[in-house]
Amino acid sequence: MKITRITVAAVCTAAAVALAGCGNDATGDQQHTHAGSDDYQVIEPLSPQQIDADDTAITAMQMILSWQPAIDESKADALIRATPYLGGDLLAVADSGTHAEVRPDADWQQWAAAKDAVSATCVRAASTPAAPAGMRTLVIDLTCIQTVLHAGGRSTRLTPQTWRTTTVRTDDGWRLTDYRFQQ
């Protein structure tokens, strides 16, 4: 079996596409690929022990901002999926499984009813403050774009958002400990 390493964004996108169902080709026929196990690939997310502060912030935020409203109880489920990349109080919130702590999205119910998924892609923003070498705590600004993957095959890009994240170096690698929406 071929093993492929890709970013967590691709993992979330693949899951969202699977939720969205099969697409249509130019002739209108549905495409299905469900043959033997050789048609599937094992997807390995980035190891939180082997990535730097930027990749930790990017990977964690892509997971936190990627949702499956038809399956997820709330956005807290995405936070729980990001647990390997979290630390500090943020990890404590994820470990508690508390759904009330996460602000609901106005479109959540509509997306759930339509069986839409939301996939996020993040990149380091130019507004990231400079940090001296060797720091154990880094602030990293990310520009994140969420895309709604509609069950019918279309997609809608949402307005880009900037998030200020905090990552801390631990004995087991970098961990995201905080994130805040920047206006």
N, C-alpha and C positions, 0 to 999 in steps of 0.2 A: 504494500500500500504506500503510495506516495505521501510523504509528510511535508507540509508546507507551513512556514512561519509567516504570519501576517499580523498586522496591527489589530488591536481590539476593535477599532472602528470597522474593520472588515468583518469581524465576528458579529458585531451588532447589526451591520448591514445585511449579512447573510441570514441572520435570524429574522430580521425584518422582512427580507424578500421572501423567505420561506413562509412567513405569516401572511404575506400579501397574496400568495397563491401563484398560479402559473400565468405567464404572460401570453400575449397573442403575437403571432408572426404576421408578416405582411398579408398573408392570405386569410387571416382571421382564425386559423386553426390553433387550438391550444397546444402548447408545448409541455410535455411531461418527460422527465428523466427519472425513472425509478428502477432502473435495471439493477444488476448485481452490485455487491459491495465495492467492486473496483471503481465504480463511478463516483464514490464519495472520498473526500479528503479529510484527514485529521487536521484540525486547526489548533495550533498552539499559541495562546496569547503570550505577549511579552512577559518574561519573568520579572516580577517586582524586585528580585534580588540582583538583577543584572542590568538594570537600566538607570540612566541618570535622572536628575531632578526634573528636567524639561519633559522627558518621555514619561516619567511618572505622572506629572501633572496632566499632560495631554491624554494619556491612556485612561486615567481615572475619570477625568471630566467627560471624555467621550462615552464612557460607560454610564456615568451619572446622568448625562443628558440624552441617552438613548432609551426609549421606552417602548413597551408593548402593551398599550392600554387595554386591548381585548383580553390579555392574560394577566398583566400586572394589577395588583390591588391598588397600588398608587405608585408615585415616583420613588417612594422609599424602596421598592423592590430593585430599582436600578442602583440605588446607593448600596444595597446589600450585595449586589453582583460585583461592585467595585471594591469590596472588603479587602482583597489581597493588596491593594494599593493605598489603603487608608491607614492613618495613625492618629494618636491622641484622642481628643473629644469626638472627632468625626468617626473614628472607628468605634468608639463607645456607642454612638447613636446607631450606627449600622448594626452592631452586635445586639443591640436591644430590640431590633425589629420594630421599633415604634413608628407607626405610619402617620400619626398625628403631627409629628414634627416637620413634615415636608409640606410646603405650600402647594395646594392643588392647582392644576392648570385649567384655565377656562374652557379649553377645547377637549379635555380628557374624555368626557362622556361621549362627545361626538366622534372622536377617533375610535373609541372602544366599540361603539355601535357599528361603525363602518369597517371595523377590523383593520384599521390603519396602524402603521408602526411609525416611530420617530427615530431617526438615526442622526447622530451628531458627529461632526468632524471639527477638530480643534487644531489651531496652530499658535505658536508663540507670537504674541503681539509686540509691536515696536515700543509700546508704552511700558514694557517690563523694566523695573528699576535696576540699575547697575548694582552688582554685588561684588565685594572683594573676594578673591580666591580663598578657598578653604572654609567658607561659611557652612555651618551645619543647618541653617534655616535660610531658605530662599523664597522670595516673593516672585512669582511668575505670572504675568498677565497673558491670558489666552483669548483669542478671537475664536468663537465657536459658532458654527452654522448648523442648525438643525434642519433636516429634510423630512417632510411627512411623506411616507411611502404608502400610497393609496392602494387598497386591495385590487382595484381595477387596473393597476399597472402604471398609473401616472404618479408623479411626485411633485411636491410643492416645497420650495426652499423658503424657510422662514428668515426673518431679519437677523443678520449677524449680531451677536452679543459679545461683550467683553467681560471676562470673569477674572478677578484677582485671586490667585491661588497662593497657598503657603505650603511648601514642602519642607520636610525635616529629614536629615540623614540619620538613620538608625543603624544598629549592628546588622540588620537584615536588608539594608538598602534604603532608598528614599521612599517616603510615604507622604501622601497628601493629608494635611491636617486641617485645612480650612479652605473655603472658597466663598467669594462674595461677588454678586452682580455689580458691575461698574456702570454708572450712568454717564 
